[in-house]
Amino acid sequence: MDKDLIVAEYLRIYFNSHPEKVPEDSDKAFEYFQKLHKKYKYKFLNDYKAKSEKFVDKFFDDKDQKYY
């Protein structure tokens, strides 16, 4: 699944749970959605990067070579 779709799904779940957080003005709501999408995408990418780095470090530090 694409990272943008994953973040959009998180936002959809969040706003379904908290409909009062959506601004009434459509332009303001669109700007708010864009701001949150950018924020969550940045966090998602940083978390994914950290997990990948941990896996690579473990892969090269593991002496048993059970991955290949």
WOBELSUL-V58035 format. One record per backbone hydrogen bond with DSSP energy under -0.5 kcal/mol. CO is the residue of the C=O (numbers start at 1). NH is the residue of the N-H. E is the energy in kcal/mol with one decimal. If there is no record, write none. Layout:
CO/NH/E, CO/NH/E
//
This chain:
2/6/-2.1, 3/7/-2.2, 4/8/-2.3, 5/9/-2.1, 6/10/-2.1, 7/11/-2.4, 8/12/-2.4, 9/13/-2.3, 10/14/-2.4, 11/15/-2.8, 12/16/-1.7, 13/17/-1.6, 14/18/-1.7, 18/21/-1.5, 19/22/-1.2, 21/23/-0.5, 25/29/-2.4, 26/30/-2.4, 27/31/-2.3, 28/32/-2.4, 29/33/-2.7, 30/34/-2.4, 31/35/-2.3, 32/36/-2.4, 33/37/-2.6, 34/38/-2.4, 35/39/-2.1, 36/40/-2.9, 37/41/-2.5, 38/42/-2.1, 39/43/-2.0, 40/44/-2.9, 41/45/-2.6, 42/46/-2.1, 43/47/-2.4, 44/48/-2.5, 45/49/-2.5, 46/50/-2.2, 47/51/-2.3, 48/52/-2.3, 49/53/-2.4, 50/54/-2.1, 51/55/-2.1, 52/56/-2.5, 53/57/-2.5, 54/58/-2.5, 55/59/-2.6, 56/60/-2.3, 57/61/-1.8, 58/62/-1.7, 65/68/-0.6
//
